Amino acid sequence: MKKPALLLVNLGTPDSPTYFSVFKYLREFLMDPRVIDIPGVLRFVLVTLIICPFRSLSSSKIYKQLWDLSGGESPLLTNTRELTTKLNAAQDQYDVYYAMRYQSPSIQAALKEIQATNPSELTVLPLFPHYASATTGSVYQEVSRLMSQEWVIPSFKFISQFYDHPAFIDAWVDAASKHNLNDYDLVLFSYHGLPISQVNKVYADNQCDGKNCEHEINDANHYCYKATVYETSKLIADRLGLPRSKYEVSFQSRLTNKWLAPFSDDVLKGLPSLGHKKVLVFSPAFTSDCLETVIEIGDEYKELFLESGGETLDYVESLNFSDSWVQAIIRILDTNK
């Protein structure tokens, strides 16, 4: 019998750092109703006529900077492709493929390739540790839509989150080993932000407040993005021997002030005045380095921090295609058999 197939899915990237490629990517991304959850007509006007024409110009310049720093290709694409290659070499239980939720290589193309092999089973692993409707939920919806059109649908398994898996935590501890934590006054865990309205929708009462998300995982909040990122931070900190007074949790990449707080840029601006002038940043929401880590943290936030009186801002490279991350995925798959 043919081996099961494993499909890794990452968010996506423009095909090139040009205005039109960035426009195409942003439009596909932002037109997803799970990303901007407003009525379709309003979303079309907002995205196509307002956001994309203006943001694509500035974003293409930033993507060009990222491409130049990363050898002429998106690091998200490079890392996901190399991770797939290493996973195929490291185990023989699955034939491993990869796709991007937006742009190339598409989920549709990957599923077509997988279906041609007639696999005994399909496992889909979105490379997002923490469930969010705008990321993991969107991948599930797209895979389900495409698979529902097939005449033959193999047994199907979907791994929705792995934020607290010991192997995932181990991989981040290994990534941190390149840094001497004693060299820093504080560790900042910076996660990609989400609109508060989307976080609220996880709950039957449409309200995240009052669920103790900063302190525990419970029956109500185990799919709450806010709760799971705080738990990941705690687990990594515990493994590194960091007391609660030595780390903070914040959220980056906000579009409005109605997103999860505290905001990473505001936190970083205030740290030097509190005596925290040497800071190490983790961003465990990203399993691959990308625009948000290389440029936003490594360049923009670093400049902001230094201008505010800071002395050192370093960030822990993401898991990318490290051996520890490859082994972590194998262990995560074993847990979910």
N, C-alpha and C positions, 0 to 999 in steps of 0.2 A: 504494500500500500504506500502511496505517496506520502512523504513527510508533511506534517502541519506547516503552514506558512505563518510567519510573523511579520506584521506590517508596523514599522515605526513611523509615527507621524509627527512632524514639527510644524511650527506655525507658518513659515513661508518667508520669502524674500523677493525683492524685485529681481528680474533677470539681469539687469544691468543698472548702474547708477545714473541713468539718464532721466530727464524729466518725464518722458512718455512711459518708460518702464515703471518708474515710481508711481506715476499717476494710475497706471493700470493695476499695480499691486494694491495701492491704497484704496482704490475704488472697489476692487473685489473684496478686500478685507472689511472695509467700513460699511459696505452694503449688506453684509451678513446681519440679519435681524437679531442674532444672538450677541452681536458686538455692539450695535447701536439699536436698542430696543424701543424704537418709536414707530409710528405708522409708516407704511412703505412710501407713500407720496412725500411725506416730510423728510424721510431718510434720503430719498433720491435727490431732493432739492438741496438738502444740507451737504450731502457727500459730493454729488456731481457738480454742483454749481458754486459751492462755497469752499468746502474743505480742500478737496483735491486740487483745484486750479491753483490755489495759493500755497498750500502746504507742500505740494510736489516740488515746487521750485526750491524752497529751503531744504527740504529733505533730500533732494537729489545731491546737493552739495555735501551733506553729511554722509550720505551713502558713498559718495566718491572718496571721501576721507577714509571711511571704513574699508573700502576696496583697496585703497593704496596701502593701508596698514596690514592688510591680510593677504597680500600676494595676488591681487587682481581678481578676487572672487569673494562672494559673501561667506564669512566664516560659518554662518549657520548651515549653509549648503555643504561646505567642505567637511565640517565636523559630523554632520548627519550621515553623509556618504561614507566617511572613514569609519564611523561607528558601525555601520551596517557591514562593511567589509570585515572588520575585526570580529564582529559577532558571528558571522558565517564561518570564520576560521576557528573560533574558540569553542564551538559546540556543534553537534550534529543532530540535535533534536528538531530543529526548525530550519527551513529555508527563509532567510531574512531579506526583506525588501524595505524600501523607505519611500516616503512621499511628503509633500507639503500640503497643508490645508489650503493655502492660497498660492497660486502660481505653480511653478514647475520644480520638480516633477509632480504632477497632480495625483490626487487620490484615485481619480478615474483611470489614469494610465497605469498606476501601480496595480489596481485591482484587476485590470484587464490582463496584465502580465501574470498575476497570481492565478487567475481563473484558468488560464491556458495550461497550467501545470496540473489542474484537477487535484488540489490539495485535500487531504483528509479532514483538515480543520483549519480555521483562520483565527488567529489571535491578533487583535489590534492594540497597540500600546502607544497612546499619545505621550509624547515626551514632556508632559506637564505634570510635575509631582502633585500639585494641588488642584482639585476639581474646581473648575469655573465653567459656567454655561458658555461663556464667550470663547473658550479654548477647547477643553475636553468635550463639552456638550456639543459644540459645533462639529467636531470631528465625528462624534457618534452619529449625529444627524446626517452628515454627508455620506458616511460609509453605509449607513442603513438605507438611505435613499438610493444609492447606486446599486447596492446588493439586491434590493427589492426588485430591480429591473431584470435580474438574471434568472434564467430558467432553472439553473442548478445553484442552490445556495448551500455551501458547506456548513458544518457546525461552526458556530461563531462565538468567540469570546472577546470581551472588551474589558480592559483594565482601566478603571476610571481614576484612580489616584494611588500614589505610593509614598506620600509625604513622610510617613513615619516608619517605613520599612527599614530594618536595621542595616541592610546592605546599602541603601541609599544614603543613610547617615554615615556609614563607614566610608563611602566614596568621598563625601565632603570633608570628613576628618582627614582623609588621605590628601585631598587637595590643599588643605590648610597646612599640611606638614612642611610646605615650602617656606612658611613664614614662622618667625619666632614671635609668639604671642606676647612675650615679655617686652617686646620693642614698642608696644602700642598701649595707649591710655584707655582705649575703648574699642570694642567691636560693634559694627553696625550691620544688622541684617536688613538689607534693602530689597523689597519685593515689588514686582510690578503692581501698580494700583488697579482698582476696579471702582466703578461707580457704586456708591452706597446703595442705590436703588436696586442694583443687580444682586448685591450681597443679601439684602433684605428678602428677596424673592425665594431664597432657600427655605425660609421658614413659613409654616402654615399661617402664622399671624403677621407675616410680612414685616417682621421687625427683628433686626440683629441685636440691637441694644438689649441688655439684660440677660444675655445667654452666657455670660462669663467667658467669652471667647478668648480673652487675653490670658486666661489662666488654666483652662482645662478643655479636654475633648469630652463631650457627653452625648447622650442619645439624640439631642436636638441639633447639635452643631457639627457633627462629624463630616458633613459635606459643605460646611461654611468655609469659604476661602480665608477669611480673617482668622478663624479658629485654627485652621490647619497650618497656616504660615507661622503663627505664634508657637504651635507645637513643634514644628520643624526647628525653629530657632532654639527652643528649649532643649531639644534632643541633641542638637549639634553642640550647644554650649555645655551641656552636661558631660558629653564625651570629651570636650576640650578642657574641662575643669574650670569653666568660666562662671563665676557667681553672677547673680542677676544684676548686681550693681556695675558689672563690667561690659554689659551689652545692651543695645537698644534695638527695637524693631521699627521699621519705617516703610513707606511706600513711595515709589518713584513713578515717573512718566504720566503724571495726572494731566487730564485735559481741562478739568474744572475743579473748583474747591469743594464740590459735592462728591469727591472721591474719598476712598479710605485714607485716614490720617493716622499718625503724623506724616507729613510730607518729607521725603528724604532731603531735599534741598534746604528746607527750612531747618531741619534738625542739624545738618552739617554746618550751616551758617552760625548756629548758636553754640556749637560744641567748644570752639576755642575759648570763648568767654567763661566756660565752665571748667577750664583747665585741661580739656581733652584735645591736645594739639597733634597727637599721633593716632591715627584711626585706620583700622583695617575693615574693609567692607566685603561682606559675603552677599551674593544674590542668588539664593537657592531656588527661586522660582524658575530660573533659566538653567537647563542642563547643557546648553551650548552657549559659548560666547557669541555675542551679537551686537547690534547697534546699542542696545540698552546697557550693556556691560562695558564694551570697549570704548565707546564714545561718551555715552551719558555719564557713566561712573568714572571711567579712566581718564577722561579729558574734561568734560564740562563740570562735573561735581568736584573734581580735583582742583580745578582753577577757582571755583567758588569757595572751596574750603581754605585754600591758601590765601585768597584775598580777604578772608574773614579772620585771619590771624593764625590759621593752622600751619603746621610744619610738614607733616607727612600724611598723605592719603594713598593707601595701596588697596588693591582689590584682589581677592582670591580668584584665580582663573576658574572658569566653570569646569564641569566634568568632561565636556567635549567627547573625546574618544579614548580616554585614559583606560588603562587596564582595570583599574578598580571599578570604573563605571561599567565596563563590559561585564565583569563578574557580578556586579550588582544587578544588572538586567537579567542575567541568567538566574540569579537567586530569586528575583521578583517573579519571574516566569514560573519557577518551581513552586513558589508559594501559591500561585494562582491556578495551578493545574486542577 
